[in-house]
Amino acid sequence: MRAVYAASNAGALPAVVSYGATLRVAQRGCPMSIRVLVADDQSMVRAGFRMLLSGEEDIEVVAEASNGLEAVDKAARFQPTVVLMDIRMPELDGLEATRRILAADNAARILILTTFDLDEYIYEALKAGASGFVLKDEPPEQLIAAVRTVASGDALLSPAVTKRVISEFTRIPRPVPPKELDDLTERELEVFRLIARGLSNAEIAQELYISDTTVKTHVTHILQKLDLRDRVQAVVLAYQAGFFEPDAVPSSARDESPTA
């Protein structure tokens, strides 16, 4: 929160936790116009995000919401590309607002505004269908990268967040793995394992000695066969069903700092 309050006066803004290569997305830029809805009950936080995002040619803040009910209403009215959603808000919290927005529009992309002391909310937000997580006290360039990455259809799950999610999954009963896993080819299973470790498409391509385009094709097939929205849901499924064990996550995913 310190960074957000400082933003109103000094331009220092919050940022996102993202898996590898997110910053490269920001550096490449994004040709489409990205419409953003900022939902947070603190006016200074909303002003800080608007100040930062409005400085980007390809990003437009189309609306703000001060509570969950307003966020649901404005998401329907303005149809933003990305919703920046705070967890703790009056009237309706960010988790239920996320569920309602996605129920009305499954294509909606939601970035949760969070802090690392809210692990239980991270887990619930994943189940609700969030596409990523934005920390309120990190550098601004990563927030911009996160918005562009999520707008392009990818999802963000940092190694640090992955660690907490996996820890939660080890404490809950595991359902039977979905039978659709049997439909994956051997190569798709390899790609699935690497997705579960938090690798980007470029990193998977390097690991398997195949092209980025081939990786994208495999990822598309995996998500279609398993009826998943994005990579975050793939990670959730992999560990929730016990398909991969927590110790399969590389040390970088267990120990890496939030700015991965």
BELPEMO-V242403 format. One record per residue. N is the residue number from 1. RES is the residue in one letter. SS is DSSP state (H for helix, E for strand, - for the rest). Layout:
n = <N & N>
res = <RES & RES>
ss = <SS & SS>
This chain:
n = <1 & 2 & 3 & 4 & 5 & 6 & 7 & 8 & 9 & 10 & 11 & 12 & 13 & 14 & 15 & 16 & 17 & 18 & 19 & 20 & 21 & 22 & 23 & 24 & 25 & 26 & 27 & 28 & 29 & 30 & 31 & 32 & 33 & 34 & 35 & 36 & 37 & 38 & 39 & 40 & 41 & 42 & 43 & 44 & 45 & 46 & 47 & 48 & 49 & 50 & 51 & 52 & 53 & 54 & 55 & 56 & 57 & 58 & 59 & 60 & 61 & 62 & 63 & 64 & 65 & 66 & 67 & 68 & 69 & 70 & 71 & 72 & 73 & 74 & 75 & 76 & 77 & 78 & 79 & 80 & 81 & 82 & 83 & 84 & 85 & 86 & 87 & 88 & 89 & 90 & 91 & 92 & 93 & 94 & 95 & 96 & 97 & 98 & 99 & 100 & 101 & 102 & 103 & 104 & 105 & 106 & 107 & 108 & 109 & 110 & 111 & 112 & 113 & 114 & 115 & 116 & 117 & 118 & 119 & 120 & 121 & 122 & 123 & 124 & 125 & 126 & 127 & 128 & 129 & 130 & 131 & 132 & 133 & 134 & 135 & 136 & 137 & 138 & 139 & 140 & 141 & 142 & 143 & 144 & 145 & 146 & 147 & 148 & 149 & 150 & 151 & 152 & 153 & 154 & 155 & 156 & 157 & 158 & 159 & 160 & 161 & 162 & 163 & 164 & 165 & 166 & 167 & 168 & 169 & 170 & 171 & 172 & 173 & 174 & 175 & 176 & 177 & 178 & 179 & 180 & 181 & 182 & 183 & 184 & 185 & 186 & 187 & 188 & 189 & 190 & 191 & 192 & 193 & 194 & 195 & 196 & 197 & 198 & 199 & 200 & 201 & 202 & 203 & 204 & 205 & 206 & 207 & 208 & 209 & 210 & 211 & 212 & 213 & 214 & 215 & 216 & 217 & 218 & 219 & 220 & 221 & 222 & 223 & 224 & 225 & 226 & 227 & 228 & 229 & 230 & 231 & 232 & 233 & 234 & 235 & 236 & 237 & 238 & 239 & 240 & 241 & 242 & 243 & 244 & 245 & 246 & 247 & 248 & 249 & 250 & 251 & 252 & 253 & 254 & 255 & 256 & 257 & 258 & 259 & 260>
res = <M & R & A & V & Y & A & A & S & N & A & G & A & L & P & A & V & V & S & Y & G & A & T & L & R & V & A & Q & R & G & C & P & M & S & I & R & V & L & V & A & D & D & Q & S & M & V & R & A & G & F & R & M & L & L & S & G & E & E & D & I & E & V & V & A & E & A & S & N & G & L & E & A & V & D & K & A & A & R & F & Q & P & T & V & V & L & M & D & I & R & M & P & E & L & D & G & L & E & A & T & R & R & I & L & A & A & D & N & A & A & R & I & L & I & L & T & T & F & D & L & D & E & Y & I & Y & E & A & L & K & A & G & A & S & G & F & V & L & K & D & E & P & P & E & Q & L & I & A & A & V & R & T & V & A & S & G & D & A & L & L & S & P & A & V & T & K & R & V & I & S & E & F & T & R & I & P & R & P & V & P & P & K & E & L & D & D & L & T & E & R & E & L & E & V & F & R & L & I & A & R & G & L & S & N & A & E & I & A & Q & E & L & Y & I & S & D & T & T & V & K & T & H & V & T & H & I & L & Q & K & L & D & L & R & D & R & V & Q & A & V & V & L & A & Y & Q & A & G & F & F & E & P & D & A & V & P & S & S & A & R & D & E & S & P & T & A>
ss = <- & H & H & H & H & H & H & H & H & H & - & - & - & - & E & E & E & - & - & - & - & H & H & H & H & H & H & H & - & - & - & - & - & E & E & E & E & E & E & - & - & - & H & H & H & H & H & H & H & H & H & H & H & - & - & - & - & - & E & E & E & E & E & E & E & - & - & H & H & H & H & H & H & H & H & H & H & H & - & - & - & E & E & E & E & E & - & - & - & - & - & - & - & H & H & H & H & H & H & H & H & H & H & H & - & - & - & - & E & E & E & E & E & E & - & - & - & - & H & H & H & H & H & H & H & H & H & H & - & - & - & E & E & E & E & - & - & - & - & H & H & H & H & H & H & H & H & H & H & H & H & - & - & - & - & - & - & - & H & H & H & H & H & H & H & H & H & H & H & - & - & - & - & - & - & - & - & - & H & H & H & H & H & - & - & H & H & H & H & H & H & H & H & H & H & H & - & - & - & - & H & H & H & H & H & H & H & H & - & - & - & H & H & H & H & H & H & H & H & H & H & H & H & H & H & - & - & - & - & - & H & H & H & H & H & H & H & H & H & H & - & - & - & - & - & H & H & H & - & - & H & H & H & H & H & - & - & - & - & ->
